[in-house]
Amino acid sequence: MATLYLIPTSLGDTAFEKILPAHNTVVVSAIKHFIVEDVRTARRFLKKTNPAINIDELTFYTLNQHTSPEAISDFLKPLHDGYDVGVISEAGCPAIADPGADVVAIAQRFEFKVVPLVGPSSILLALMASGFNGQSFAFVGYLPIQPADRAKALKKLESRVYAESQSQLFIETPYRNMKMLDEIINTCRPDTKLCIAVDITLDSEFIQTKSLKDWKKQLPDLNKRPCIFILYK
């Protein structure tokens, strides 16, 4: 049966043998059709995965937030013809905070076999290292940009922490991380805990949990670094 493989990539400049099973290379090397966010980075990833891959023999379909459902259905035509298709995210696991979810939804609708390969997820790795509730948690993506709306969203997340004992995970555009940290400190309770997880799996990885009143004493440098924020009590 033709299979849609969800192929994780690294979260940055990390040796693949540290984060990706050897089995992934075997699977990837046999696929000729790939749905990707950026062809150039996908080609680099594939060549790094297996230098023997002939990139010129592969077919790439570009997927982003503007890709129509009709176009995605066309991307899956190889599956109808009996050929495996791979989905490659820009970083981490496909279909998690990623447009690849739309591909999977259509593949499921046609009852194709969908196989997620093992690889790094910044969301789960951050939660694992936070010391927070790993049985009840929510990843809410990006918060509103407008200050008033963002403050309201932060208060709402904090209320879930205390009312439901649920860990709240979110992200920000890397160049706005420091502004986000300031707003968290100024909006939420001093005793509320915050885990900051930066550069996960990289040599510069930094993951630490403190109360907001303790973070206020010394702020880490988060500028232009991929970061996961987690609130808990």
N, C-alpha and C positions, 0 to 999 in steps of 0.2 A: 504494500500500500504506500502511495506517495505520502510524504510526511513534511509538515511545516516545522522546521527546527528553529528554536529561539536561542540565538547564540550570544552569550555574554561577552563583553570586552573588558579591558582594564579600566580602572578609574583614573588613570594617569600613567606616568612613566614608571611602570613596574614590570619586573621580569615575569613573563607569562607563567613560568613553572611554579611561581609562588601562589598564583591565584586561579589558574585554569587547569582542570584535569587533562591528562594526556588523551583521554577518550574524545575530548572536544576536537582535537586536531584530526583524529581519524574521521569523525563525522564531517567536519568542515571541508576536508580535502576531497570528499566525494560529491560535493554539491556544486552545481553549475549555475544556479539561479539564486540571486540574492536581492532582498529588499532592504535598502539602507537609507540612512538619513543623509549621508554625504559620501559620494562615490570615492573621492580621493582618500579619505580616512579609512574607508572600508577596504580599499585596495591595500593600503599600508598594513592594516590589521591582518588581512589574509596572508600577505607575503611574510609577515613576521611569524604568523602561526605555522606556516609551512613554506619555506623558501622555494620548494620545488613546484608550487602551484603555478600553473600557466594562467596569469591574469587575463590575457587576451582571449582565452576560451570561455570566459565567464560572462554572464549577462547580469546587469545591474538595473534595478528599478528604484528610483528616488522617491522616498516617502518623507513628508513633513506634515505640519498641522494644516496645510492648505490642500493636501491631496484629497481628491473627491472619492467617495465610495465606489464610483464607477471605475476610476483609475485603479483603485486597490483590487477590485475584482479582476481587472485585466492582469495585474501583477501575479495573480494566483492561477493563471491559465496553465503554467507548467504542471501544477498539481493535477489538474484535470487530464493532462497528457501522460501522467505517470511519473513525473520527475519531482524529486525533492526540492524544496525551497528553503533558504535560510533567511532569517531576519536578524540584522545586526544593528544594535543601537550605537549611538555616539560614545556612550560610556555606561558601564554596568550592564544591567539586565534589561533586555527588550520587554516592552509592554508594561513596565513599571515606571510611572511618571514619564511616559514615552508614547509617541504616536503609534508604535507597534501594536498597541492594544486593538486598534481598528482592524489591523490585518488578522489578528487572532480571532476577533469576533466574526469576521466573514468566513474564515476557515472553519470555525466551529459550526456555523450555519450550514455549510456544505458537508459537515461531518467528516472532514479530513482529520487525519491523525495529527495532533499537535504535541511536540516534545520539547519541554524546556530543558536546556542544558545547564549544568551547574556552573556558577560563576559569582563574582562579587556584587553584592547589593549594598550600596552605601546606607540605605535606610535600615536594613536589618543589622548590618555590622555596627552602626551607631547605637541602635537600641540595645544590642547585646552588651556593649561596653559601658552603657550609661548607668546601670544599676537601677533602672526604672522598671515599671510594670511591663513585662513582655507578654502577658496573657490578654491584656486589654490595651490597645493602642490605636492611634489614628494618624495617618499621614495625610496632611491637608494641602500639600504643595506650596504654592506661593500665596502670601497674604496680600490684601489690597495695597495699592501704592499710596493712595491718599492718606495723610497722617490720621485724620479723624476716623476713617474707615479701618485703618490698620489697628489703631488703639482699641477700637470696638471689637475687632477680630481677636486680638490678643486677650482681651478680658473674657471673651466667650470661651477661648481655649482654656484659659486658666480656670474658669468656672467648671469646665468638664473635668479638669484634673481633680478638683476638690469634691465635686458632686459624684463623680463616677470612678474615681481612682484610675483614670485612663491617661496613659502617656500621650502627649501631643507632639507630633513631629512636623516640621515645616522647613522650607528652604527660602533662600533669597538669591537674587543675582549677585555673583561674587563681589562686584565693586560696590554694592550697597550693604555688605555684611556689617560693617561697623555702625552704620546708621541704624540697622535693624537691632543690633545689640544694645545700643543706647536706648532705643524705644522700648525694648523688652524691660530693661532695668527701670526705666522711668514710668512704665505703665503697670507692671505686675507687682505683686506683694514682695517685700524684701526677703521673706522667708521661702518664697517659691524657689524650687530648684531648677537649674538650667544645665543641661549637658550640651557642650559645644564639641562637635566632631568635625575635624578639618583634615583634608588631604588623606582620606582613609585609604589604607594599603600602600601609601607612598612612604619614602624615607622620612619625610617631614610630617608624618601623621601626628595629630594632636587630638586627644579625646579626654575631656575632663568634665567632672560634674561638681558644681558648687551652688550654694544659695545665691540669689541675686545680690544680696548685700555684700557677699564676699567677692563676687565678680566685679562689683563696683570699685573695689579697692585696687584692682589691677586688671586691666582689660588686655586680652591677647590680641595679636595682630591677625585679623581675619581678612584683610583687604585682598581682593582678587584671588581668594582661595576657595575651592568648593567646600561648602559647609552644610552640615545638618544641625538644626536647633531642636532640642527636645525639652519640653516643660513637664514638670511633675512636682509632687509635693514631698 
